[in-house]
Every structure is written in C-alpha cells, then in structure tokens.
C-alpha cells in the first residue's frame, strides 16, 4: 500500500523552493517586465497543477455528507475585508471544446476617417517589447493563494471534498489529458515534478472510492 501522506509531504517540500524562486522574481514592485512576467507564468502554471494533484490525493478518502441547500439571506450581505488572500482554485481550467477562436492581435484599426479624405496615413503599429511593464497585482494574488494552500493541504482537501459533495454529478478536479503547464519534453525540475505528481494522482484516484 502506498503511503500517500508521505508522498504529499515529499512533493510539497520539493515544490516549495520553486515557488520561492518565482516569488523572488516578482519582487516588491507593482509592475514587472514582460519577460519576467512570462518567466513567472512558465513556473506558476505547473506549480498550481502540482498542488491541485496533491490536494486531490489528500481528498481521495474523505467522505462528506452534502449539506442542505441554503435559502437566500434574510438581511444585508456583509462586505468582505480588503487584503484577504484569495482562495486557491481547486479545479483545473477546462479546455475550450468549441470551434477554434480567432486570435486578437493589435492592428491598425479602421483607416477611413472621413469620406472626403483620400490621403490618410494609418496610425503606427504599437510595438511589443520584452521590457514593457505589466501590472503584477493579479500574478501576486495567484502566488499568495498558492502559498496559503501549500501551508495547509489537509484543509484544502476537505474544501475540495465539500465542493464535490455538493455537485449533482461526479467531476474530477483534474481535467482529462495533459495538466495545465505540462511540457512533453520538459527537463526543468518543475516539469519533472509535475509529471511525477500527475502519475501519482492518477494512481491514487484509481484506488479511491469516489474520484476527486
């Protein structure tokens, strides 16, 4: 029998320095350069997938009775306090199953400014640079949510079990196929860790009574 508790702990410890690395890349400023932003995302996406798989392993044997549906609130809804750490997303983002979407790229826009004008110079195309500053607020909140969830995986597992118990039909937290951030021939430590954790999660869910 596999020791899933030890498996979760070992892989969590392997993930910690990788997340600390992207936190150091983020810095304390409100913006980051585009190349830094993309480098952080290249590690953050697989890191989130790894943690979701560790949470799914921890939740595989948790049985939760579905709660009765609550009615609408009778009074005013209290407002949340600012600065709270956002909740970590427990489910993989699903792939779009419809027809391929057209990519939106910056263009010139309409060239006709007036029916009486024939010699109209189109506006210059905006060049995209690797040094362009990008707002880092959303990225910072994603990393904060990831770190907070890593600190208490059992609580996240119970949260996942409660969400699954409220669903009318069983749904896996992990999407079919490749996990988000997966790289076929990735040789980075984060790529190898994701591949290992994905296989471990599939093994764990195969022996679970109710697949999270």
N, C-alpha and C positions, 0 to 999 in steps of 0.2 A: 504494500500500500504506500502511496506517495505521501510524504509529509508536506502538505500544501502550505501549512503555516510557515515552515522554514523556507519553502520556495518563495513565498511572497516577501519574506523579510530579506532574503539574499538579493533578490532582484530589485527591491526597493532601495537597498543600500548601494547597489550598482548605479541606479538611476540618479541618486542624489547629487553626485559631483557633476553630472552632465547638466542638470537643471541649474546648479550653482554657476556653471560656466556661462549659460545664456543670461543669467541674472547679472553677472558681471559685465557682459557685453552691453546690456541695456543701459547701465549707468543710472545716474540720478536726474538727468535732464528730461525735459518734456518732449523732446524730439530725438530721433536717431537718423543717421544717414540711410539712404535706401539700401545700400549693400549690407549694412549691419542689420537692418530690418529683415531682409531676405535670409541672411545667415541665421538669425534667431528663429525664424519660422521653420527653417530646414531641420532644426533640432526640436523645436517646440511641438510640432505636429506628431512626430513619432513618440515623443515623451508622453503626450496626452494619451496616445493609443496604448502605450505600455501600461500606464496607470489604470486605464479602463479595464485592461485584461487582468491585472492583479486584483482589482475590485471585483470583477466577475468571478474570479476563482474564490475569493473570500466569501462571496454571497451564494455560492452554489448549493450549500446545505442549509441555508437559512429559510425557515418556513414562517411566513407572516400571514395572519388572517386578514382578509380585506376588510377595511373599515367601512362603516355605513356612510353613504353619501351625505355630506353636509348640505343644509339649506343655505339660502342667501343670508348674508349678515344682516342683523336687525338694526345695527347702529352704523355710525360712520366708520369707514375703513381707516385704521391708523396708518400714517405715513411712515415709511422706513427711514432709518437714520442714514445719513450720508457717510461714505467712507467704509461701508461694510464690505468684507471680502465676498466676491461673487461665488455662487455655487459652481462646483466643477461639473461639466456636462458628462453624465454617466453613459450616454449612448453615442456610438459612432455616428457622425453625419452620414446620412444615406446618399447613395449616388442618384443622380437625376436620371430617371428612366424614360423620359420623353425624347422627342427628336432633338438633335444637337442644336444648342443655342448659338446664335451668331455672336462673335466677339465684338465688343465695342472698343474701338480704338480712336484716339483723338484725331480728328481730321480738320479740314478747312472750314466746314460749315457751309451754309448757303452763300454762293458767290454773287447773287443778284441783290443789289441794294436799292435799285430803282429801275423802272422801265426806261427811263431816259438816259441811263448811264451805260456806256458801252466799254469804256476803258477803266475797269475796276480791278485793282490789284488785290488778290485774295490775302487774307491775314497769314502771317508766317506761322508755320507749324511749331508747336511747343516741343522742344527737345527734352527727352527724359534722360536724366543723369544719375549715375550711381551715387552721387554726393547730394542729391536732393534731400532736404529734411522731411521726415514723415512723423506725424504725431504718434507718440508711443503709448498713449493712455490705454487704448484697448489691449495692446500687447502686454502691458504691465499687469492689467487686471487678469488676463489669462494665466500669466505666470503666478500671480498671487493665489488664484483659485487652485492651480496645480499644486503649489507648495502646501497650502492648507489641507488639501485632500490627502497628500502624501503623509502628513503628520498623524492622520487617524483613518487608516484604511478600513478598520472594522466598522466605524461609524458610517463611512461611505457605502460599505457593503450592506448594512441594514437599510440605508436610504434607498439603495438600488432594489433591495428585496421588497420594500414597501411600494415602490413605484410599479414593480412588476405585478404585485398582488392586486393593484387597482386596475390593471389592464383587463379588458374583456377577452382578449386572445393572447397567447404567449408570444412574446417578442424577445429576441436576443439583444443584449446590449451591444454585441459585436455584429457589425454588418457582414453579410456574406462576401467571400472573396478576400482580396487584399485589405489589410487595415490601412487607415489613413496614415500617410507618411512613410509607407513601406517602399523600399527600394530593392528591386530584383537582385542587383549585383552590388548592393551597398556593402562597403568594407569598414565604414565608420563604427565605433563602439555602439552608438545609438541604433544603427541599423541591425547589428548582430543581436543586440539585446531585444529589440522589437521582434525579430524573427523567432528567438527562443521563447519569449513570453507569449507570443501568439500560439505557438505549438503547445505550450504548457496549458494555456487556457482551453484550447480545443480538447486536450486530453482530460482536463478537469471537468469540463461541461459534459463530456461523453459519459462520465460515470455519475453525473448529478441526476437527482430525481426530477427537478424542474429546471430547465436550462435558462440561466440568466444571460 
